[in-house]
Amino acid sequence: MQEKILILDFGSQYTQLIARRVRELNIYCEIHPYNHLPDDMDTFKATILSGSPHSVRDTDAPQIDLSNIRGETPLLGVCYGAQYLAQTNGGEVLPSKIREYGRANLAKIDNSSDLMKGIEVGSQVWMSHGDTIATLPKEFNIIASTADVDVAAYKIEEEDTYAIQFHPEVYHSTDGKQLLENFLVNIVGCSQDWTPDSFVDTKVDELKTQLGDDKVILGLSGGVDSTVAAILLHKAVGKNLTCIFVDNGLLRKDEFESVLDQYKHMGLNIIGINAKQRFYDALEGESDPETKRKAIGRVFIEVFDDEANKIKGVKWLAQGTIYPDVIESVSATGGPSATIKSHHNVGGLPDFMKLKVVEPLNTLFKDEVRRVGKSLGIDAELLGRHPFPGPGLAIRILGDVTVERVRLLQEVDAIFVKGLKDDGLYDKVWQAGAIFLPVNTVGVMGDERTYENAVALRAVESTDGMTADWVHLPYEFLAKISNKIINQVKGVNRVVYDISSKPPATIEWE
């Protein structure tokens, strides 16, 4: 049975980073809201409690009964998790006299502690808390301190329960990976055997069991996620998989034809569908981002339903949903919250569509999907393609979507992406694209005054899309691309470059 680590999410902005760091150690983990525990608790080898934006002193602070976890399997509390363990067992948590946010250094370390092996005095850690543990219960022993915080880390006697006041998952905690490895490998005893090859073997076996001889349809997008999902499913069910690639009129310039050509030698059964007008009709007059996303999702489902009805015996709709899609579509704490954005491939199917959903990649981050794709032998050029949003250019056109705006943005985007490739910058960027802005600006072309459209260029670097920073593209490159766009794309007289990071912005503008 595959080893699993449970991460209980109390709403921290860093929870996904904990999962990333655990998986970098070739150990599989899952994130679950603190108030929705998984049914198969016995299958997890250890539990990690995340941080939280809440204070444990708040009347509405997240609460959880740990009686079936603590002492049964190893437990690591991080920040809020550390404070929660202390307070609920008789300790005292108070507002900090000196709040610690950002970098700090460990001033004292108990080198006999299994958790602190290989970590030296002076090691930099990342703090983010306004409370501090003032007193610990008697069976709780301090194993690390900073100059300002006595209880930076502790262990509970006679059990493998540890807690730390800092965040080992962030880059600025220089020995964070070592600490997590100490906990997961040395204390928990994980074998570190979760690799792309092992994922493929396990997932193909699971799919064979789940799908049997049933027929499956999959919506291909030409991107990494749907391609890897298709190859995995093909290995499991072979000819029983039919892939549908829909031209929704919102793809990049000439993408429909080029993607179909790329798939020719992959052994997949693919049907290309021209459904441009159906999508344009559904989007007519719609300017709200969520409304546009939902309209596109609805039409995708309708197109798939039409095609499924043409194929006798189809029982499953496969989707390339990945873990960030799932995470961003639900509350981080399992309760009511504002959705960042809805994903048209998350949330099930309407009642009229009598298909079950299979999502082979919904536990993987984007970089993990790429590694699995490499293990499957998928062409490096295809795996290296930048992510492209499911709703396509519709959410890169702010405001109403029209055929003319799509055409204009396709031209701008093509110049930008080709320029990145020609100048050897494409592989240094995680995702790039152009955005149509619903504003006209004054310009001068020749001796004439113009009043035309503005566009924005966006290029970010990231690992999995959960966080992202804008790419510092060379000024000379940006100047050259801006000049080409304005000269070659009629209707554009101004180009700007987006220098916002995620957070606080998102990668897409809608």
C-alpha positions in Angstrom: 0.0 0.0 0.0 1.2 3.5 -0.8 2.5 5.4 2.1 0.6 8.6 2.9 1.1 11.7 5.0 -1.9 13.8 6.1 -1.7 17.6 6.1 -4.6 19.2 8.0 -5.2 22.6 6.7 -6.2 25.4 9.1 -6.1 28.0 6.4 -2.5 29.0 6.2 -1.2 30.6 3.0 1.7 28.1 3.2 -0.2 24.9 3.4 0.4 24.0 -0.2 4.1 24.7 0.3 4.2 22.0 3.0 2.8 19.5 0.5 5.3 20.6 -2.1 8.2 20.1 0.3 6.9 16.7 1.4 6.6 15.5 -2.1 10.1 16.7 -3.0 11.2 14.1 -0.6 9.5 11.5 -2.7 6.8 11.0 -0.1 3.1 11.2 -1.0 0.8 13.5 1.0 -2.7 14.9 0.9 -4.2 18.1 2.1 -7.5 17.9 3.9 -9.5 20.7 5.8 -9.1 20.4 9.5 -12.9 19.9 9.9 -13.3 17.3 7.1 -11.1 14.4 8.1 -10.6 11.6 5.5 -12.5 8.4 6.0 -9.4 6.3 5.8 -7.5 7.8 8.6 -5.8 4.5 9.4 -3.9 4.6 6.1 -1.9 7.7 7.0 1.5 7.2 8.5 1.7 10.7 10.1 -0.1 14.0 10.4 1.1 17.6 10.0 -0.9 20.5 11.4 -0.6 23.6 9.3 -0.5 27.2 10.3 -3.5 29.5 10.2 -4.5 33.2 9.8 -6.4 32.7 13.1 -5.1 33.1 16.6 -5.7 30.1 19.0 -7.1 32.7 21.4 -9.9 33.7 19.0 -13.4 32.5 20.0 -13.9 31.3 16.5 -10.5 29.7 16.1 -10.4 26.4 14.3 -10.8 23.4 16.7 -10.1 19.8 16.2 -10.2 16.6 18.3 -6.7 15.1 18.0 -7.4 12.2 20.4 -7.4 9.6 17.6 -4.2 11.1 16.1 -1.9 12.2 18.8 0.1 9.3 20.2 -1.3 6.9 17.6 1.0 8.1 14.8 3.7 10.7 14.6 2.4 14.3 14.6 4.1 17.6 13.7 2.4 20.9 14.5 3.5 24.0 12.5 3.0 27.5 13.9 -0.8 27.5 14.7 -0.6 23.8 15.0 2.2 24.2 17.6 0.2 26.8 19.6 -3.0 24.7 19.4 -1.3 21.6 20.8 0.2 23.7 23.7 -2.9 25.5 24.6 -5.3 22.6 24.4 -3.1 20.5 26.7 -2.8 23.1 29.5 -0.1 25.5 28.2 -0.6 29.2 27.7 -0.5 31.2 24.5 -0.3 35.0 24.8 0.1 38.0 22.4 3.8 38.4 21.7 5.6 41.3 23.3 8.0 41.2 20.3 6.2 39.9 17.3 8.3 37.7 14.9 7.5 38.1 11.2 10.2 37.1 8.6 13.7 35.9 9.2 14.9 34.8 12.6 17.8 32.5 13.8 17.8 29.6 16.1 19.9 30.5 19.2 19.5 27.2 21.1 19.1 23.7 19.8 18.8 20.3 21.5 21.0 18.3 19.3 19.8 15.0 21.0 16.4 15.6 19.4 15.7 13.4 16.4 13.8 16.4 14.8 16.8 18.7 15.0 19.5 16.4 13.7 22.0 18.2 11.4 20.6 21.6 12.3 23.1 24.0 13.8 22.8 27.1 16.1 22.3 30.2 13.9 20.1 28.3 11.3 17.8 30.8 9.7 14.0 30.2 10.0 10.9 32.0 8.8 8.5 33.2 11.4 5.0 34.5 10.9 3.1 34.8 14.2 1.7 37.5 16.5 1.2 35.1 19.5 3.8 33.2 21.4 3.7 30.1 23.7 4.3 31.6 27.1 4.2 28.3 29.1 4.3 24.7 28.1 2.6 21.7 29.8 5.0 19.8 32.0 5.5 16.9 29.6 6.3 19.3 26.7 10.1 19.9 26.4 11.7 22.7 24.4 14.1 21.6 21.7 14.8 24.9 20.0 14.7 28.6 20.7 15.4 31.9 19.0 16.7 35.1 20.7 13.2 36.4 21.1 11.1 33.2 21.4 11.9 30.6 24.0 9.6 28.0 22.5 10.6 27.8 18.9 10.2 24.0 18.9 9.2 21.3 21.4 8.5 17.6 21.8 6.0 15.8 23.9 7.5 13.1 26.2 6.8 9.4 25.5 5.3 10.1 22.0 6.4 11.1 18.6 4.7 14.5 18.7 6.7 17.5 17.8 5.8 21.1 17.1 7.6 24.1 15.7 6.8 27.8 15.8 8.4 28.6 12.4 7.7 27.5 8.9 10.1 24.9 7.5 8.3 24.8 4.2 9.3 28.2 3.0 12.5 28.9 1.1 13.9 31.2 3.8 14.0 28.5 6.4 17.5 27.3 5.3 17.3 23.9 7.1 13.6 23.4 6.6 14.0 20.5 4.2 16.4 18.8 6.7 13.8 19.2 9.5 11.0 17.7 7.4 13.3 14.9 6.3 14.2 14.2 9.9 10.5 14.0 10.8 9.3 12.0 7.8 12.2 9.7 7.2 13.9 9.3 10.6 10.9 9.6 12.9 8.0 8.4 10.8 10.0 5.9 8.8 8.8 6.8 5.2 10.6 4.9 2.5 10.7 7.8 -0.1 9.5 5.6 -2.9 6.9 7.9 -4.4 8.4 8.6 -7.9 7.0 9.4 -11.3 7.5 5.7 -12.4 5.8 4.4 -9.2 2.9 6.9 -9.8 2.4 5.6 -13.4 2.4 2.0 -12.3 0.0 2.6 -9.4 -2.3 4.9 -11.4 -2.6 2.6 -14.4 -3.5 -0.3 -12.2 -6.1 1.9 -10.4 -7.6 3.0 -13.7 -7.8 -0.6 -15.0 -9.7 -1.5 -11.9 -11.9 1.6 -11.9 -12.8 1.6 -15.6 -12.7 -2.1 -16.6 -13.9 -2.4 -20.1 -15.9 0.8 -20.0 -15.6 3.4 -22.7 -14.1 6.8 -21.8 -14.1 10.2 -23.5 -11.5 12.9 -22.7 -11.4 16.5 -23.6 -8.0 17.3 -25.0 -6.7 20.9 -24.8 -3.2 20.4 -26.3 -1.7 21.3 -22.9 0.4 19.2 -20.6 -2.3 18.1 -18.2 -4.8 16.7 -20.7 -2.0 15.1 -22.7 -0.6 13.2 -19.7 -4.1 12.2 -18.6 -4.7 10.9 -22.1 -1.6 8.7 -22.2 -2.2 7.3 -18.7 -5.8 6.4 -19.7 -4.6 5.0 -23.0 -2.2 2.7 -21.1 -5.1 1.6 -19.0 -8.0 1.2 -21.5 -6.4 1.4 -24.9 -8.9 1.7 -27.8 -11.8 2.3 -25.3 -10.5 5.9 -24.9 -11.8 8.5 -27.4 -10.1 12.0 -27.2 -12.1 15.0 -28.2 -10.3 18.2 -29.1 -12.7 21.1 -29.3 -11.9 24.3 -31.2 -13.8 26.7 -29.0 -12.7 29.8 -30.9 -10.6 30.9 -27.9 -7.4 29.0 -28.6 -4.1 30.6 -29.6 -3.5 31.4 -33.3 -3.5 28.3 -35.5 -3.4 26.1 -32.3 -6.3 23.8 -33.3 -4.4 22.5 -36.4 -0.9 22.4 -34.9 -2.1 20.5 -31.8 -3.9 17.9 -33.9 -0.7 17.5 -35.9 1.3 17.0 -32.7 -0.9 14.1 -31.6 -0.7 12.2 -34.9 2.1 9.8 -33.8 0.9 9.2 -30.2 -1.5 6.3 -30.9 -4.5 8.2 -29.6 -8.0 8.0 -31.0 -8.7 11.7 -31.5 -11.8 13.6 -32.9 -11.5 17.3 -33.8 -14.6 19.4 -33.3 -15.2 22.9 -34.6 -17.6 24.5 -32.1 -16.5 28.1 -32.3 -19.9 29.6 -32.9 -21.5 27.8 -30.0 -19.0 29.3 -27.6 -19.2 32.8 -29.2 -23.0 32.6 -28.9 -22.8 31.6 -25.2 -20.4 34.5 -24.4 -22.3 37.2 -26.3 -22.8 40.2 -24.0 -21.2 38.6 -21.0 -18.4 40.6 -19.3 -18.3 39.1 -15.8 -15.3 36.7 -15.4 -17.2 34.1 -13.4 -20.1 34.2 -15.8 -17.8 33.7 -18.7 -16.0 30.8 -17.1 -19.3 29.1 -16.3 -20.7 29.6 -19.7 -17.6 28.1 -21.3 -17.8 25.1 -18.9 -21.4 24.6 -19.7 -20.8 24.6 -23.5 -17.8 22.2 -23.1 -20.1 19.8 -21.3 -22.8 20.2 -24.0 -20.3 19.5 -26.8 -18.9 16.4 -24.9 -22.5 15.2 -24.3 -23.3 15.5 -28.0 -20.1 13.6 -29.0 -20.6 11.0 -26.2 -24.1 10.2 -27.6 -22.5 9.4 -30.9 -20.2 6.8 -29.3 -22.1 3.8 -28.2 -21.5 2.8 -24.5 -19.5 5.7 -23.2 -19.7 5.7 -19.4 -16.9 8.1 -18.3 -15.7 11.6 -18.9 -12.0 12.0 -18.2 -10.6 15.4 -17.2 -7.1 16.8 -16.7 -7.9 18.3 -13.3 -4.7 18.8 -11.3 -4.3 19.5 -7.6 -4.1 23.4 -7.7 -7.5 23.3 -9.6 -9.0 21.4 -6.7 -7.4 23.6 -4.0 -8.3 26.9 -5.6 -11.9 25.9 -6.1 -12.7 25.1 -2.4 -12.2 26.9 0.8 -8.8 26.4 2.4 -10.4 25.8 5.8 -13.4 23.7 4.5 -15.9 26.4 5.4 -17.6 29.3 3.6 -15.1 31.4 1.8 -14.7 33.4 -1.3 -13.8 31.3 -4.3 -10.6 32.6 -6.0 -12.0 31.4 -9.4 -14.1 28.5 -10.5 -12.6 25.8 -12.7 -14.8 24.3 -15.4 -13.3 20.9 -14.8 -14.0 20.9 -11.0 -17.3 20.2 -9.3 -18.9 17.3 -11.2 -21.4 17.1 -14.1 -24.9 18.3 -14.6 -27.7 15.7 -14.1 -28.5 15.5 -17.8 -25.1 14.1 -18.6 -25.1 10.5 -17.6 -21.4 10.1 -17.3 -19.1 9.5 -14.4 -15.9 11.6 -14.0 -12.4 10.2 -13.8 -9.5 12.5 -13.0 -6.1 10.7 -13.2 -4.1 13.7 -12.2 -6.1 15.4 -9.5 -3.5 14.7 -6.8 -0.5 16.1 -8.7 1.0 19.6 -9.0 1.9 20.9 -12.4 5.7 20.1 -12.2 4.8 16.6 -11.0 2.5 16.2 -14.0 5.5 17.1 -16.2 7.7 14.5 -14.5 5.1 11.9 -15.0 4.8 12.9 -18.6 8.6 12.4 -19.0 8.3 9.0 -17.4 5.6 8.2 -20.0 7.9 9.2 -22.9 5.9 12.2 -24.0 7.8 14.6 -26.3 9.8 17.2 -24.3 8.5 20.1 -26.5 4.9 19.2 -25.7 5.7 18.8 -22.0 7.5 22.2 -22.0 4.4 24.0 -23.3 3.3 26.9 -21.1 0.1 26.4 -19.1 -3.0 27.8 -20.9 -6.2 28.5 -19.1 -9.2 26.1 -19.7 -11.5 29.0 -20.7 -8.8 30.2 -23.2 -8.6 33.7 -24.4 -12.0 34.5 -23.0 -10.5 35.3 -19.6 -7.6 37.2 -21.3 -10.2 39.5 -22.9 -11.4 41.8 -20.2 -15.1 42.6 -20.8 -17.1 41.3 -23.7 -15.7 38.6 -25.9 -16.1 39.3 -29.7 -14.7 37.6 -32.7 -12.7 40.7 -33.6 -11.2 40.9 -30.1 -10.2 37.3 -30.2 -8.6 37.8 -33.6 -6.7 40.8 -32.4 -5.5 39.1 -29.2 -4.4 36.0 -31.1 -2.2 38.1 -33.2 -0.7 39.9 -30.2 -0.2 36.7 -28.3 1.5 35.0 -31.3 4.0 37.8 -31.7 4.8 37.7 -28.0 5.2 33.9 -27.7 7.2 33.6 -31.0 9.5 36.4 -29.7 10.1 34.5 -26.5 11.1 31.4 -28.5 13.2 33.2 -31.0 15.2 35.0 -28.2 15.7 31.8 -26.2 13.4 33.0 -23.3 10.5 30.7 -23.7 11.9 27.9 -21.5 12.9 30.4 -18.8 9.3 31.5 -18.4 6.6 29.3 -16.7 3.6 31.0 -18.4 3.3 33.9 -20.8 0.4 35.5 -22.7 -1.3 38.7 -23.7 -4.3 40.4 -22.2 -6.8 42.6 -24.1 -7.7 45.7 -22.1 -11.2 47.3 -22.5 -9.7 50.8 -22.8 -8.8 52.9 -25.8 -5.8 55.2 -25.6 -4.6 58.2 -27.6 -1.6 57.6 -29.9 0.2 59.1 -32.9 0.9 57.0 -36.0 2.5 59.0 -38.8 0.9 62.4 -38.7 -2.4 61.1 -37.5 -4.0 60.9 -34.1 -5.2 57.4 -33.1 -7.6 56.2 -30.5 -7.1 52.5 -30.3 -6.8 49.5 -28.0 -4.2 48.8 -25.2 -2.9 45.3 -24.5 -0.9 44.0 -21.6 1.9 41.3 -21.7 2.3 38.9 -18.8 5.2 36.5 -18.1 5.7 34.7 -14.8 8.0 32.2 -13.2 6.6 29.5 -10.9 6.8 25.9 -10.0 3.2 24.9 -9.8 1.1 28.1 -10.2 0.2 28.4 -6.5 2.7 31.3 -6.2 4.3 33.2 -9.1 6.7 36.1 -9.7 6.8 38.3 -12.7 9.8 37.7 -15.0 12.3 40.4 -15.5 12.4 40.2 -19.3 15.1 42.3 -20.9 14.1 45.9 -21.7 15.5 45.4 -25.2 13.2 42.4 -25.8 10.1 44.2 -24.5 10.9 47.2 -26.6 11.2 45.0 -29.7 8.0 43.1 -29.0 6.0 46.3 -28.3 7.2 47.8 -31.6 6.2 44.7 -33.5 2.8 44.5 -32.0 2.0 48.1 -32.6 3.3 48.0 -36.2 1.8 44.6 -37.1 -1.5 44.4 -35.3 -4.0 46.9 -36.5 -6.1 48.3 -33.7 -3.4 48.3 -31.0 -1.4 51.5 -30.2 -0.2 50.8 -26.6 1.5 47.9 -24.9 2.1 47.6 -21.2 3.9 44.9 -19.1 2.4 43.4 -16.0 4.8 43.4 -13.0 2.5 41.9 -10.4 3.3 38.8 -8.4 0.9 36.1 -7.1 -0.1 36.7 -4.4 -1.5 39.4 -4.2 -2.5 39.2 -7.9 -3.4 36.0 -9.8 -1.6 34.8 -12.9 -4.6 35.5 -15.1 -6.4 38.8 -15.0 -9.8 37.2 -14.8 
